Amino acid sequence: MNTYSVAITKINNHFKKSKFLICLFVIVCFPSKVFSQSDSLDVYDLDLAQLSKVKITSATKVAQNITELPSSIIIITKEEIKENGYFTLEEALSTLPGFQFRNIQGFNSYVFQRGIPNQNNLSLVLIDGVQVNELNSGGFYAGGQYNLSNLERIEVIYGPASVAYGTNALSGIINLVTKSALKEQFKVNSRLGSFNTYSGDINYCYTNEEKSFGVLFSGMYKTTTKADLKGIAGDNNWTDKMDNFENDYSFDLKIQNGDFLFGANYLYKKASRATSTKSIGTVFRDFGTSWNVQFLNTYLKFEKKFSNKFSLSSILYNRNATVLNNTIYFVVDTAQIGYYRPNNLTGFENVLNYNMNDMISIAGGLTFEYERLSKKNTTSYSDSPYQKPPTPEKTEMLNNYLASIFIEPHIKLQKKLHLSGGARLDYSSIYDLVLTPRMGVSYYKGNYILHLSYSEAFRAPKPWDYTDGLGNESLIPEKMKSLEASVTLSIPDLFQVDLTGYLNNLKNAFVKETILNGYRWVNSGEVNTEGVEISVKHKSKNWKSSLNYTFNQSYDEFHQFVSEISKHSVNAGMTYYLSKNLSVNLRTNYIGKRKNPKLIAATNSNFIDPCLVFHGAISLLDYEGFDIQLSAKNIFDVEYYHTSNREPDRYRQSQRTILLSVGYAFTY
């Protein structure tokens, strides 16, 4: 029996054992019909014929119909973000197949896409196509600093994407698409709830009568203490003086004038580092720390369609990602420890698209970048645990020049069969040359779409990898190879079913090697992943529902199952529309048993128990300009945990959280 037959057998056995999941499937997929939902357009409203006309640029950097792309793509719309009451990016991603998490309830939350634990450095997060991954490490932050109220949609592209984006795009792309600068709006929102949670945001857009010039400004502030982790509630890892918190700021600016678009986004996160270590033998480690990081991205984009055959997109961008010099990394019995790590990148990219005829088109691009990155962070020490440290000294900077060229041909055969390919050559003054290919085929006819793709990707070592611990300057890029096949079946006005299978192989993986005087990172790891994702969407007059299941089996070079990854996960959600404006939403996440990297003292086990968690929201939206929502996270106050690769054995997740949100849209 082959691997996928075994996988499907295990899936069937798993569902047979779970009466709850069978009942939930019936409830989700066979609701009754009463009222009509809001007439705003979202992905649920589209059958395959309509969906085939939806274009995105995130996958290839050239606008293409979703049905022509060999990658698996999911779009989270602004309607779903509002109806589900998402507070963080992680909450939005947690409803999708193939995603698992390690939330340390501290300065970051880690996102595992398709079965490979990492430090958020195997996926790329973009805002309007510009990367916001941290430059020194390549990781991204998954907290609340993103302004979800200013999003038009979230585009999630699964699988390697280094042909279009270069390093770090191994597991996928997450593109946050902000609202247009050419659509007038003026809206304010506020939110108040459990664990000292508060947020407020404003969105304002002005356009001229011709809709050729527009200015969009959006600002947001959030603060929360996240969960109760003091004393026994947090496995006795921390004292009652623990001061866990997160304060987030975000500002977005867009100025559109004809074919030119200027954009800027500023993200600031100030969060406690208390959860990184236990407060054992001291009362100073669980309060007084702060991780202060900022991201400032600016860009100037020019897009022009010169004819039906030729179009050009050019972008000049600057990315700054700095751990600020007022960061307090640790508080110990004798001192506070300061930390500083500045980084900057400037780049320019040209992307050309040429349609030779109705059958053949070719896209290609040139990218030039200059990085100035901290070789290592600098630290400073005060003379007392009650005294703030002096400002750390300037860091030693590394300069890196990057040049890339990529080409992506696309061939249409009989209008239904699409062949695509691509290759990218990257040159870096640090890690030399890397070549990555991609090829795929998609077939669309009637009520179904078939996709088959093979792709490769890489993650180049960053200064954080080269210098962490004892350091290792001989590191070479990690490389991923991926084979994916999928089928989408649509029954108009009833169901859409997606089935995807994938095989991934990661080689030269960075592994921490412990040696006599400390540790360093080496290229000695390998991860093989076999996965199946099944998604069902249903929509009727007054119901909208979804169900997805992921089977994921990851094992290393020793054929041992990879820690922190559950074989089975399920997400389900349903929204019932009592009227055009009033809706009730209920969703649930099931995470199967996971192996923990270490023994858990509280349970004397190496495993995290499975959990089933419910969330919900009651929403009155777009009613006389008002949005009012009452939402609840972890409705039944389930005690559940995530894995840990840090000093605490495991991480308790948030208890029941109630949030009230009120917004108003001004007319002018």
N, C-alpha and C positions, 0 to 999 in steps of 0.2 A: 504494500500500500504506500503511495507516495505521500510527501509531506502535507500537501493540501488536503488529501483525503483524510489523513489523520486529524488535521486541524478542523475540518468540517464535522467529523465524527465527534470530536471533543465539544464543539459548539452545540451540536444537537443534544449530547448528554447533559451539558450544562443547563440548557433550557428545560430539559425534561425534569431536572431536579428542582427547578425553581417555579413553583406554582404562582408566586407573586408576579414574576416577569411575564408569564403567559397571560395572567389577568390584566396586567398593565398594558400589554400589547393589544388585547381586545378592546380595552377602554379607549386607548389612543387612536386606534385605526378604524373603529366603527362607531363614531359618535352620531348623534341625531342632527337634524337640520331645522333651524328656526329663523333667526334674524340674519341680516347681512352684516359683514364686518366693514371696517373703515375702507373707503375707496382709495386710500393711498396705495401705491404700487409697491409690492415687494416680491421676492423670489417665489413665494408660494402662489402668487397670482399667475405664474407663467407655466404653460405647457412647454414641451420640448421645442415645438415650432417657434414659439416666442422666445424661449431661452436661447435658441440658436442665434438670435440677433443681438444678444447682450454682449457688449465688448468690454474687455479689460486689458490693461497694459502691464499689470504686475508680473505676469509670467514670462514675457519675452521683451518687454520695454517697447513693444509696438502694439497698437490696438488690434485685437483679434477676437473673433467670436468664441465664446466659451466652448462650443461644440467642436471647434477646429483644433483645440489645444489637447495634447496628450496627457497633461497633468490633471490630477484630481484637484478640484477647486470648490471651495465653499464660501458663500457670501453671507455675512451677518449684516442685516440691514439696520438702518436707523430706527425703524419701527420695532424690530426685535430688541434692540438695545433699550428702548424706552419701555416697552411692555414688560420685559423681564427685570427691569430695575437694576441693571448691571452697575456696579460701583467701581470695579477695577477691570483691567484687561484680562486678568486671569479668570475672572468670573465668566466673561464672554467666551473665552476659549474652552472652559470646562464643559460646555455643552456639546462640543464637537467630538467626532470619533478620532481616535489616535492620539489624544492628548492625556498626559498624566503629569503630576506635580509633586514638588517637594517644597511646601510652604513652611519656612522657618519662623513665620509670624514676626519677622524682624525687618531688616533693611532691604531684603529682596525675597522674591519667590521664584522658584526654578521650574521651568517648563520643559517637559520631555515630550518630544514629538516623535511618534513611531518607534518607541522602545529603546532609546539610548539616553541614559542619565548623563547630564552635563551641567556646566555652569552658565546656561543660557547662551552658549557660544556656537551652537550648531544650527540655529535658525536666525534669520534676519528680520528685524522689525523696522518698518519704514513708515514715515509720515509723508504722504503724497509722493511716494517714490524715492525719498531721500532717507538714507539709513540713519538710525539713531542708536545702533549698538555702541557700547562703550569702546573707545579706540584702543586703549592700552591692553585690554583683555579680550575684546571681541564679544563680550557678553552683553545682554540687554537687561533692563529692569522691567519687572512684570507687575509693579504695584499700581497705586492709584494716581500717579502723576499725569496720566493721559486724560485729556479732556474729552470724555466720551460723548458729551452733549453736543460737541462740534463736529461729530463724525457723520458723514453721509452713509458710510458702510465700512466694514472690515473685510478685506479680501484675504483669504487663506489659501495659499498654493502649497500642495503637499509634494514632498520629494526634492531631490537635488536640483539646484537652480544656479550653479556656478557659471554656466554658459552666459547668462545674462548679468550676474552680479559678482562673480569672483568668489573670494574667500568667505567662509562662514555659512554659505547657503547650502548646507548639507541636508538638513531635515525638512526645510521649507521656508516659505516667505509669509510674513504677516504684514500686510500693507494697510495702514490706517488712512482712509481717504476722507479728508475734511470737506466741509460744505463749500459750495461755490461762492465766489466773490461777486457773481452776477445775479444773485437772487436775494431780493430785499428781505430783511428780517430784523427784528429787535425783540430779544427774548431773555428773561432772567429766570433762574431756578435756584432753589435752596433745598437742603436736605438736613434732617436732624434725626438722631437715633441713638441706639445703644452704644456702649463703650465710648462715650464722649465723641461720637461721630457727628461731624458737621461738614457740609460742603455748600458752596455757592458758586454760580457761574453766570456769565453774561455773554450773549452773542448779538452782535450788531453788524449789519451789512447795508451799505449804500451803493446804489447803481444809478447811472444816468438813464434817461428815457430810451436811448438807443440800445441799451444793454451792451455797450462796447467798453465801458469803464465801470469798475466797481472796487470797493474797499470793504474787506471783512476783518473784523476784530473779534476775538474771543478770549475770555479770561476765566480762570477757575482757581478755587482754593479748596483744599480738603484737609481735614484733620481727624484722626481716630487713634484709639488705643487698641483696637483690633480684637482683643480677647482677654479673658482672665487667666493669667498664667502664674499668679502668685501662690506660693506654698504648695499645698497638695494638688490644687487645680492644674499646676504645671509639672507634675511628677516630682515635686520638691527640688526642682532644679534651681529655683530662684526664691529670694526672700520676699517678704511683704513690702519691701521698699522698692521693688522693681518699677521702673518708669517707662515701660514699652510705649512707643508712640510712632506716628508717621504724619508729617506735615508736607503737603504737596502744593506746588504752584504750577500753573501752565498758562502760557499766552501764545496765541496764534495770530498772525497777520498775513493777509493776502491783498495784493493790489494787482488787479487785472486791467490791462490797457491794450486792446486789440490782440495781437499775437504774443504779447509779452506778459509774463506773470512773475511778480516778485513775491516771495514767500519767506516767512520767518516763524520759527517756533522755539519757544523757551520752556524747558522742563526743569523743575527744581524739586528735589526730594531731600527732606531732612528726617532721618529716622534713627531710632535707638538701635544700638548694637548689642543690647542686653542679652538677646536670645542666642548670640553666637557662642557664649561660654556659660558654664554653670557658676553660680556664686557659692562656691564651697570654700570654707575657711576664711572668708572675707565678706564684708557687706558692701564693698565698693564696686564690685564688678557688675551689678545689675541696675545701676542708675548712674546718670551723669555722662553717658556716652552719646555721640551723635555722628551719623554718617551723612555728610552734606555733599551731595553731588548735583551738578548742573549740566544741562545740555543746551547748547545754542546753535541751531542750524539756520542758515540763511541761503537762499538760492535765487537765481534769476534764470527763468526758462523762456525759450523762444520756440514756438511751434507753428509750423507753416505747411499747408498743403498747397504745393505749387501747381499741381495738376492731378488728374485721376491716377497718374502713374507714379508721381514722385512727391514725397513728403520728408520733412526734416524736423528733428527735435534736438535742440541744444540746451545744455544746462551748465551753469557755473555755480558751484556750491562751496560753502565753507562749513565745517563741522567742528564744534568744540565740545569736548567731554572732559570735565574736570572734577576730581574729588577735591573740594575746596580746602584751603589751608586753615579753616576754623573747625575742621573735623576733629573729634575726640575719639580716637580709635579704641582705647581701653582706659579704664580707671582701675588702678591697683592700689595696694596698701600704702605705697610710698609716693605715687605720682599719677598725674593724668598724662596720657600720651597723645600728642598731636600727629596729624597725618596729612600729606599733600601729594597730589598726583595730577598735573595738568597735561592735556593732550590736544592736538589740533590737526586738522586735515583740510587741505584745499584741493578741489578737483574740477575738471572740465570734461564733459562728455558730449559727443555728437552721435546721434543715431539716425541713420538714413533708411528709408523704406522705398523700394522700387518695385512696382508691379509691371513685370515684363508683358504680361497678357492676362487673360482671364484664368489661366492655369498656374502660372509661376510668379512668385514674388520672393524678393530677397531683402532681408533686413540685416544691417550690420552697424557696428559702432566702434568708436575709438574712445578710450578713456585715459586721462592722465591725472595722476594724483601725487601730492606731496604731503607726507606725514611728518609731524614733529611730535614725538612721543617721549614720555618719561621712561628712562631706562629702568629706574626703580623709584618707588615712592621715597619721600624723605619724612623723617619723624622728629619730634621734639618732646622734651620731658619737663614737667614742672617739678617743684620741690615738695609738693603735698597733694594728696588725693582730693583736697578741697580747692586747689588752686589751678586755674586754667593754664595750659602749657603755652610757651611762646610760639610765635608763628614759625613753622618749619622753614628751613632754608630752601632756596631754589633747587630744583632737581637737575640732574644731568640728563640732557635731551638726546634722543637718537633721531637722525634724519633718514627717511626712507622715500625713495622715488619709485612710483609704480606706473607702468604703461600696459594697457590691455587692448586687444583687438578681438572682436567676435563677429561671427557671421551666422545667420539663421535662414536657410532657404525653406520655402513652403510651396508644396505642389498640390493642386486640386485635381483630382481625377473623377470625372463623372459627377461633379458637384457634391457628392456625398462622401467620397474618400479623400482624406487629407494626409499627406506625407510631410513630415517636418524633420529637420535635423539642425545641427548646430555644433560649433566648436569655438572655444575661446583659448587664447594664448595670453597668459599673464607673465609679466617680467617685473621682478622686484629687486632692488639693490641689496636686499637682505636674503631672500629665499630663492632667488634666481628664477628659472622658468618653470611654469606649470601649464600643461595642456589638458583641457577638459572637453569631452565630446558629449553629444546628446542626439538621440533619434527617436522618432515616434510615429505612430499611425493612429488615426481616428476615423471612424465610420459612423455616419449619422443617416438614419433612414426611418421615416415614420415615427414610431413611438420608442425607439431605442438608440443608444449611442454606445459604441465600442471604442475603447482606448487601449493601446499597448505602447509602452515606452521603455527605453533603456537610457540611463543618464549617469553621469559621474559628477563628483563635486570634491572640493578640497577645503580644508581649513588650515591656513598658514599659521605657524607659531607667531605669537605676539610677544612684546617685551615681558608681559606678565609670565608667560611660559618660559622664556629664556632665562629669566633672572630669579624666579621664585625659589625660595630655599637656597640651596648651594648653587643653583643655576646650571644650565646646559645649553651652550651655544651651538651644539651640533644637531639640534632638533630639525626635522624635515616635516613638510605638511602632512596632516592626516588626510586620507583619501576614502571617499565613499563610492561604491558602485551600487546601482539600484535597478531592479526590474519590476515593473508594475503593469497590471492588467485590470481593467474595470469595465463594467457594463452598467448603463443607466436605462431603466425601463419606466415609461410614463403611461399611465392610463388617464386621459384627460378628465379633469374635474373629479378625480378620485385619489390616485396614488402617484408617487414617484419613488422608485426603489433604486438604490445605488449599491453595487457590490464591487469591492476592490480587494485585490490580493497583491502583496508585494514581498520581495526578497531584497534585503539590504545587507551589504558587507562593508564594514568600516575597518580599514587597515592602518597601520602606523599610528594607532590611537595613543594619545598621551596618557601615560600611567605614572603615578607617583612611586618612585623607587626610594626606599629607605636604606641609607647607608650609614656608616659608622658615625660620621659627624653631623648627620641631618638627613635631608631628602633633596631630591631633584626630580624633574620630569623627563621621561624617556619615551621613545617610540617603540613600545613593545606590546601594545594591546591590540585586540581584534574583537569586534562585536558583529555577530550575525543575527539578523532579525527576520523572522517569518511572521507575516501578519495578514489578517483578513478584517475588513471593515464593511459592515452592513448598515445602511441607512434607509429608513422609510419615512416619507413625508405624506401627510394627508391634509386636505382642506375641503371643508364644506361651507355652507352658507353662514354658519355661526361658530364653527370650530376650526382651529388650526392646530395640528399636532405633529409630533416627530418622535422617532425612536431610532437610536443607533447603538450598535454593539461592536466592540473591538476585541478580537483575539490577537494577542501579541506575544510572541515567544522569542526572547533575546538570550543568546548564550555567547560566552567568550571563547578565546582560543583554546581553553582547556575543556570546552564543552560543558561548562558550568553555567547555570542560569544566572543572568545578570541581576544584581540586587536592585531594589527600588522600583522594579517594573512588575505590574500585575498582568497576568495572562488574560484576565477577563475584565472588561469594564462596559458599563451600560449607561446611557443617558436617555432620558425621555422627558418630553414636555408637551403641555397642551394649553391652549388659550381659548376660553369660551367668551363670546361676545354677547352680552346681555342686550346691548344696543349698539349703535354706530360708534359711540364714544366710551361706553362702559365695558370693561373686560375683566376677567379673572384668569390669572395665569398660575399654573402649578407645574413644577419640574422636579426631577430627581436625578441624582448621580449615584451609581453603584461602582465601587472600586473593590476589586478582588484582593486576595491575600498577597502581600508583598514581602520579599526578603529584605530585612534591614541590614545595613553594612556592619552592624555590631550587635552584641547581645543586649537586650533590654532588661535592665535590672528589675524594673517594676513587675515584669511578667515572667522573667527568666526564660525568655524566648527570643529567637532570632527573626521573628516574623511580626509584621503589622497585620492585625485582624482586618477582614473585609468590613466595609461599611456601606450603609444606604442612607443618604441624606436628602431631605426634601426642602425646597425653597418655593416661595410663592409671592404673588403681588395682586392687588386689586387696584385698577387704574381707571381714572376718568381723564381722558386725553382729548385735547383739541375741542374743549367745550367752552364756547364763548371766550376763547383765548386762554383758558386755564388748563393746566395739567396738574392733577392731584393723584398721588399714588401712596399706598400703604404697602410696604414690602416686608417680607420676613425671610431671613437666611437661617438655615438649620431649624426648621419649624418645630421639630420634635426634640430639640436640644440633645441631639445624639452626641455621645462622647466618642470621638474618633481622632485618629492620628495620622500624620505623615512620617515618612522615613527621615533619617538624619545621617549626614556625613560629617557632622560637627561634634562638639563635645557632648551636648545633651543626647540621650539615647534615642529619643523620638520627639515629635512635636505635636502637642495638643492643638487641634484646630478650633476655630471660633465657636463659642456657644451660641444659643439662639440670639439673633440680632434683629431688632425691629427698627425700620426706617420710615419716616414720613417725608415725602417730597412734594413741594408746591412750586409751580412755575407759571409764568404769564407771558404771553406773546402780545406785544403792542402793535397796533395797526397805525400806519402813517402813509 
